[in-house]
Amino acid sequence: MHISFRNIYLKILIVFLGLSLVSFDVKVRILSNKKLNNVVLTPINDSLILMDGKEFKNPIKIYAYNDEVKVDFMGKLVLKKKNVDISIKEEAKIKFTGGERYYKGNLNFKSVGGYLFIVNSINIEDYVAAVAAKETANMKNFEAIKANVIAIRTYAIAAANRHIKEGYNFCDLTHCQLYVGFKDISEKIYKAVKDTEGVIITYKGKPIWAMYHSVCGGRTETGFDVWGYDTMPYLVSVRDEINGKYFCSSAWGYRWRTKISIKKFESFLKKGIIKKNEKFINIGNVYYTDGGRVREFEIITNRRKISISGINFYHRIGKALGWLVIKSTAFEITREKKYIIFNGKGYGHGAGMCQAGSDGMAGFGYDYKDILKHYYKDIKIVKFDYGNN
């Protein structure tokens, strides 16, 4: 077996992060936002699950009990350990309170605070396919899907140490990348992954933080103006158009308008932005970034003026009222007698690749390389082999 990397940095990075050089498996904490005391694991079709040297073709129940994990098969206790490792041949279904998901690879179960702590070890290309299935679900054009697959793979490599101190590489939430298993993944997704296997984006020899978002609204944002630090010079603001035609103009969220009653808006502000005894009066002095997004504005009360950043406001109101209320920081604000009005553009943080725009570019005939080089500046698209030769 020969393992080669076009860029030696990547080899060092992978060894440092504890990833497998042979299969390049990554560890993903799954169902990470759920407090589950028990789940039922069922092999799918002709699959089976391997545990403690035994094969199981029928469902097993796994549950947390104090600081141990117990496993029942057909109503009888068959295993009790602090760590339970399960290998899945093909695919298995995890059924839990409120839903079910399908997984491949290996699963490790621990009991933490009386709840199951589950880590899925999975080949990175399978992981990329599962993430891409969600992220590209509404895309029409194959070249756009390939561009997004490469961004997803690149981001995974760059972010692989995000949870390393906690014993895994990624969570399964948008904090890392959304990973909800393997239900209904199309052949088109698997083909895009296969056609681009091992392909990533680099800047000065290092994998980039390949940020992406749903809809830019006509112009992307710089990484600095989103996160406030300048370590991603490839994330610059770009106009997302050709000959006046915006690539994402047909997407949901390209333009939006939200009306919030003054009473409801004031109630939101009193949850940490203004004091309980203050009265909201108006919005003032709105400052914009070069990318056209709100950098900062003032909230005027009957007692004072409070400056708040656009990003801080976006996150606060998203958590309080839902992420579809204010879809991005690209908005203008006006006040009417009974309402505060937001007229906005786009959906998401705005930095990096506009996913709707990538689909629009592909529709104009651009290939995946054109798309990636449009959204990420001064980058190289390279392939390295982390598998078998």
N, C-alpha and C positions, 0 to 999 in steps of 0.2 A: 504494500500500500504506500502510495506517495501522496503527501500532503503539501501543496504549494500555495503561496500567496503572492500576488503581484506586488503587494506592498508589505514590507516587513513589519510596519507599524501594526497592521491588522493582526498578524500572528502574535505579537507581543500583547496586544490588547486582549485578545481572546484568552490567552493563557492567564493573564492577570485577572480577568474577570471570572475565571473558574469554569469557562464553558468547555465542552468536549470538543477536542480538535478532530476526532474521528467522525462522529455523527453530528457534531455541532448542535447538541441539545440545549434548550433553554428551559428554565424553571419558571413556571407561572403560578402564582397563587390564585386559585379559582374560587368563585363564589365569595369573594373577599369582602363584599359589603353586606353579607347576610350572616345572621347568627343562627347557625344550624346545630341542633343537638344530634340529629341523625339524618342519614340519607340511605337510599336503596340503590345499589349498583347492579345493573343488569346487562349481560353480554347481548349484543345485537346480532341477529341472524345466526350465522355459523361461528360467530366469535366465541371466545372464552376468556376468563380472567384467571390469572395465576397468582396465588397467594400462599406463602409459607410452604412452598413445594407441592401445593395441591392445585388441581384444575377445577374450575367451577363453570358450569354451563347454564346455571340458573341464578336467580337474584340472590344477593347477599345484603344483609342490613348492617350498616356500620354506624356506630354511635359513640359519643363521648361519655365517659363515665369517670368522674373525678379527673385525674391526670393521665388516664389510660384510654385506649381505644378498644372497644369490644366489637366482635364480628359474629353475627348470627347467620346460620344457614338452615333453612327449613325449620325455624323455630328453636334451634339448638345453638348454644355458644360454641364456636369452633376456634376462636382465637381471642386472646387478650394481651395487648402489648402497649408500650408507650409510643412506638412507631409501627405503623402497619404499612408495608409496601405492597402495592398491587401492580402487576403488569397486565396490560390489555392487549390481547391479540385482536387486531383489526379495530373494533370500536365497541364502546359500552355507554349505556345511558345512566346518568345520575338523576334520580328523582328525589326532589326535596319539597318541603312545604312551599307551595306557591308556584312550582314549575318543574321543568326537567331540561337537561342539557346533555349533549353527546360529546364524548372525548376519546382521544387516542393516546398512545404512549404509556407512561407510568404514572401512578398516583401514590402520593405519600399522605397518610392521615396521622394527625396528632390531635391531642386534646389540649386546648389552651383556654383556661378560664371556664371550663365546662362546655366549650363549643368546639366543633370540628375546624381544624386548620388544615386545609387541603392544598397540596402543591402538585401540579401537573408537569412532569418532565416530557418535553415534546421536541421533535426535530424542528429546527428553525424554519424550514421551508413549509412544513405543515402549519406551524404557527402563523406564518405570513399569509398562507391561504385562508385560514380562519378569520384573521383580522380583515383581509381584503374583501372577504365575502360580505362583511357588514359595511365597510367603508366605500365600496364601489357598487352597492346594490342597485342604484338608480342610473348607473352609467350605461350609455348606449355604444360607445366606441372602444374597440379593443386596445388601441394604442394608448388611450387614457387609462385603461385598467392596468396595462403594463407599467406606465409611469407611476401610478399609485402603488403598485406592488413593490417597485424598486424603492420608493420613498418609505414604505412601511418596513421593508427589510433593513434599509439604512438606519432608520430611526431606532430599530430594535438593537442593532449593533452598537450604535452610539450611546444608547441609554441602558445598556445591559448591566450596569452597576447600580442602577437607581435603588434597588431594594436588596442589594447583595448582603448588607449587614443583617438583614432579617432572614436570610437563608434562601432567597430566591431572586430571580432577575427582574420580573415584572409582576405587577398586579394585573387584574383582568378588567380594569376600569379605564376611563379616558385619561386618568392621571398618567398612565403609560400608553397603552393602546387597547381599544375595546376588543375583548376576546371572550366569546360566549360559546365556543365549541364548534362542532362540525355538522350541525344540522343543515341540510339543503345547500351545500356548497356546489355550485355549478361546474360543469366541465370547462367552461370558459375561464373561470378563476384558476382552476388547476393548470390549464394550458398557459395562462399568463405567467404563473409562477414557474412552470417548467421552462418556458421560453426565455425567462430572464434569470434562471437559477444562478445564484452567486453574484449577481450584478448589484453594485451599490454606487452611491454618489460620494465623492471625496473632495475635500478642499485642502490644498497643500499637503496631500498624502494621508489625511485623516478622514474617517467617515463623518459626515455632517449630521447635525441635528436637523433632520429633514422634516421640519414642521409643515403641517398642512391644515387646512380648514375647509368648511363647506362651501361658502360663497363669499367672494371678496367685494362684490358690488361695483366692480369696475377698476379698482386699484388695490393692490396688496399693501401691507404695512411693513416697516422695518422691524427686525427683531428687537432692536434697542427700544423703539417706541412702544413695544408691547411689554417687554420684560425688564427694561431699564438697565441692561448691561450689554456691553458691546463685544461679545465674544463670538458672534455669528455674522461676520461680514458678508456672507453669501446670502443673508436674508435682508434684501433691500426692497424698497417700495418700487413696484413696477406697474405701469398702466396695462390693464388686461384687455387689450383691444387690437384690432387690425382694421385700418381704414374707417375708424369711427364705430365699428361693430364690436361691442363688448362680448367677450367669450362666455360670460356667465349670465347674460341678459335674459335668457329664457328660464333661468333657475328659480325655484321657490326661494324667497328671501332676498332676491336681487334688490327689490325695493319694498319697504314696509312702513306702516304707520301704526302707532300705538297711542291710544288715549287712556289716561289714568285719572280717575277723579282726584281732585285736590285732597279730599278726605283720606282716600286710600294712600295717596303718595305721602302725605304728612305722617300717616300711621307707619309706613315703611321707614321714613326718615328717623322716626323716634326710636327705632330699634338699633341705635348705635351711632347715628350720624348727628342728630340734633338732640337737645335735651327734652325731657317730657313736658316741661313748662314753656317751651318755645312754640311759636306759631310760624309755619312756613308762609313766606310772602311771595318769593319769586326766584328765578334763576338769573344769574348775571355773569358777565365776563367769561364767555366760553372761548377757550383757546384750542387750536387744532394743530395736529402734527402735519408734516409735509405730505403725509399719505392721506390726509383728509379725515382723520379720526380725532375724537375728542381727547385732548391731552389733559385738560383740567377745566373745571368750571366752578362757579360760586353758588352756594345755596344761601339765599338771603332769608333770614328770619326776622322777627320783630325785635331781636336783640343784637344780632351780629351777622357777619358774613363768614361762611365756612368754605374753604377750598377743598375740593376732592378731585382726585385723578379720574379720568375716564375709565381706566381699567378697574380701579377700586370700586367705582360705582357700578360698573357692569357686573362684577362678581357679586357684589352685595345684593343688587336687585334680582340677579339671577337666582341666587340661593333663596331669597325671600319670596319672590313672586313667580318664579319659573323662568327657565332659560329662553323661552320663546317670547317673553314680554318685551325685552330689549335684546335684539338679536346680535348686536355688535356695538362697537364704540363709534361707528360712523353714523352719527345722527345730528340733527338740529333740534333744538328745544324751543318751544313757545308755550306761553301760558294763556289760556282762555279763562273766562270767569269761573267755571267749575271744573276745568280739566287742565292737565299738563300734557302737551302733545309732543311726541317723538316721531320725526320723519327720518327714516334711516335707510342705510344701504348694507346689504350683505348679512351673513350669518357666521359667527365665529370670531376668533381673535384676529384674523386677517393676515398673519405672517406666513411666508412660505408659499406652498402650492395651493391655489384655489382649485378645489376638486371639481366644482361645476365648470370652472374655466378650463381645466384640463380636458374635460369631455368636449367642451365647445371647440377648443383648439384641434382636437382629433377630428372633429366633424368638418373642420376646414382643410383637413389633409395633412396636418402636422403629425410626425411620428413621436414616439416616447422620448427620444433624445431631444428633439426640438422643445417638447413640453418641459422637460426637466431643466434645460438650459435657459428657458424663459423665466422660470420661477426662482431658480437658485443660480446666483451669479458666480462666474469664475470657477466653476466646478468641473470635475472630470467624472465621467461615467466609466467605471472599471469593473472587471470581472476577476474574482479570485475563487480558487477551488478549495472548499473546506470538506470535501467528501472523498469518495473513492475514485481512484484513477486506474 
